[in-house]
Amino acid sequence: MERKHIITLSGKPGSGKSSTADRIAEMLGYTRYSSGEFVRNITRKQKMTLSEFNKKAEAHPELDHNVDEELRKLRDYSDIVIDSRLGFYWIPESFKVYLDLDNDVAIARIFKDSNLNSLRSTSGEGGNSMSDVFDQVEERMHSERSRFKKLYGINPYSIEHFDLVIDTAQHSPQTVALTIFDTYKKWLISTSWKQVVSRVPLGFSFKH
């Protein structure tokens, strides 16, 4: 069976999905797509925060369906990287990657990034304190678990769905991309596959 030349990338908030998608797409010469950026563009145009979008989507599932329809269209594409919470679900034949991260580390990253990333800040991500970010992350993950369980019967944060799981807390952005690149190449030529979990990159030292 010929493998699809599609990588779907999911994971926890703050785990580095967007930057990783950029890197791996560049390394492979693939085109990058992001449902997260699509949602943020919607929130910006409608002058909503991401939290407000999630709350509205709970009562109006057509908002999620519109985003999901864009994902389903990508199944016929090739040589693409998709940064999306539900990419693994809509394109199950893709190489499915999950970026894991401790919640405390994720919150610190999001707080820092919200001060640097204008698209995040204008969509209402981040806040004036770490406590604000913690509340937003908890609310977001709860909303997504609830919505997608109701719509599709899945938990998007369960690692069982994925071919490769990477803990990005101790990986650098470069080693995350390299791990995906190397594992994807092995997956492409494989006839069967067992989930790979990468917690600490090769050569990692706690002294550095």
C-alpha positions in Angstrom: 0.0 0.0 0.0 1.4 3.4 -1.0 1.4 5.9 1.9 -0.2 9.3 1.6 2.3 12.1 1.4 0.4 14.1 4.0 1.4 14.9 7.6 -1.3 16.0 10.1 0.0 17.8 13.1 -2.0 18.1 16.4 -1.2 18.6 20.1 -1.8 20.7 23.2 -2.0 24.5 23.1 1.5 26.0 23.3 3.2 22.8 22.1 4.6 24.5 19.0 2.3 23.1 16.3 2.5 26.2 14.1 6.3 26.7 14.2 6.8 22.9 13.8 4.5 22.8 10.8 6.5 25.6 9.2 9.8 23.9 9.8 8.8 20.4 8.6 7.1 21.8 5.5 10.2 23.7 4.6 12.4 20.6 5.2 10.2 18.5 2.9 9.3 21.1 0.4 5.7 20.6 1.2 2.8 23.1 1.3 1.5 24.1 4.8 -2.1 24.5 5.9 -3.5 25.5 9.3 -7.0 25.3 10.6 -5.9 27.3 13.6 -5.0 30.3 11.5 -8.3 29.9 9.6 -10.2 30.1 12.9 -8.1 33.1 14.0 -8.8 34.9 10.8 -12.5 34.3 11.4 -12.3 35.6 15.0 -10.4 38.7 13.8 -13.0 39.5 11.0 -15.9 39.0 13.4 -14.1 40.8 16.2 -14.4 37.8 18.5 -11.8 36.3 20.8 -10.9 32.6 20.5 -12.7 32.0 23.7 -15.8 33.6 22.3 -15.6 31.5 19.2 -15.3 28.3 21.2 -18.3 29.2 23.3 -20.3 30.1 20.2 -19.3 26.9 18.5 -20.8 24.9 21.4 -24.2 26.2 20.5 -23.6 26.5 16.7 -21.8 23.4 15.4 -21.9 24.7 11.9 -18.8 26.8 12.9 -16.8 23.6 13.4 -18.3 22.0 10.4 -17.2 24.9 8.2 -13.6 24.4 9.4 -13.8 20.7 9.1 -15.1 20.9 5.5 -11.9 22.7 4.5 -9.9 19.9 6.1 -11.8 17.2 4.2 -11.0 18.9 0.9 -7.3 18.3 1.6 -7.6 14.5 1.5 -7.0 14.6 -2.3 -3.9 16.7 -2.0 -0.3 15.5 -1.7 3.0 16.8 -0.3 1.3 18.9 2.4 1.6 19.5 6.2 -1.6 20.3 8.0 -1.6 21.9 11.5 -5.0 21.0 12.8 -6.6 19.7 15.9 -8.8 17.2 13.9 -6.5 16.6 10.9 -5.8 13.0 12.2 -9.6 12.3 12.2 -10.5 13.7 8.8 -7.4 12.3 7.1 -6.7 9.0 9.0 -4.4 7.7 6.2 -2.0 10.6 6.9 1.1 10.5 9.0 -0.4 11.6 12.3 1.8 13.5 14.8 0.9 14.7 18.3 2.9 17.3 20.2 2.6 16.8 23.9 3.6 19.3 26.6 3.3 19.8 30.4 0.5 22.3 31.1 2.7 24.6 33.1 5.3 24.8 30.3 2.5 25.4 27.8 1.0 28.2 29.8 4.4 30.0 30.1 5.0 29.6 26.3 1.6 31.0 25.4 2.0 33.9 27.7 5.3 34.8 26.2 4.1 34.2 22.6 1.0 36.4 23.1 3.3 39.4 23.6 5.2 38.6 20.3 2.5 37.2 18.0 0.0 39.8 16.8 -2.4 37.3 15.4 -2.6 35.5 18.8 -3.0 38.7 20.7 -5.7 40.2 18.5 -7.7 37.0 18.8 -7.7 37.2 22.5 -5.1 34.5 23.3 -2.8 35.3 26.2 -3.5 37.8 28.9 -2.1 40.1 31.5 -1.0 37.3 33.8 -0.1 33.6 33.8 -3.4 33.0 35.7 -5.3 34.5 32.7 -3.6 32.1 30.3 -4.2 29.1 32.6 -7.9 29.9 32.6 -8.0 30.3 28.9 -6.1 27.1 28.2 -8.3 25.1 30.6 -11.5 26.6 29.1 -10.3 25.9 25.5 -9.4 22.3 26.1 -12.6 21.6 28.0 -14.6 23.2 25.2 -12.9 21.3 22.4 -13.1 18.0 24.3 -16.9 18.6 24.9 -17.6 19.7 21.3 -15.7 17.1 19.5 -17.0 14.3 21.8 -20.5 15.4 21.0 -19.9 15.9 17.3 -17.6 13.0 16.4 -17.2 10.9 19.6 -13.5 11.6 19.9 -11.1 13.2 22.4 -8.6 15.3 20.3 -6.1 15.2 23.1 -5.8 11.4 23.4 -2.5 10.2 22.1 -3.9 6.8 21.0 -4.9 8.3 17.6 -1.3 9.1 16.5 1.6 7.5 14.7 4.2 9.7 16.5 4.0 11.5 19.8 6.7 14.0 20.8 7.1 15.7 24.2 8.2 19.2 23.1 9.2 20.3 26.6 12.7 18.9 26.4 13.0 19.0 22.6 14.2 22.1 20.8 12.1 23.3 17.8 14.8 21.9 15.5 14.9 18.4 17.1 11.1 18.2 17.0 11.2 18.9 13.2 14.1 16.4 12.7 12.3 13.7 14.7 9.2 14.1 12.6 11.3 14.2 9.4 13.2 11.0 10.2 10.2 9.1 11.5 8.0 10.1 8.6 10.6 8.8 6.1 10.5 5.5 7.9 6.7 5.5 8.0 6.5 6.1 4.2 8.3 2.9 3.4 6.8 0.7 6.1 4.1 -1.9 5.6 3.0 -1.9 9.3 3.4 0.7 12.0 3.6 0.8 15.8 3.2 4.2 17.6 6.5 5.9 18.3 6.8 8.1 21.5 9.7 10.5 21.8 10.2 12.1 25.2 13.8 13.1 25.2 15.8 13.7 21.9 18.9 11.6 21.1 22.0 13.1 22.7 20.0 15.2 25.2 21.9 16.1 28.4 20.4 17.6 31.5 23.7 19.4 32.0 22.9 21.7 29.0 
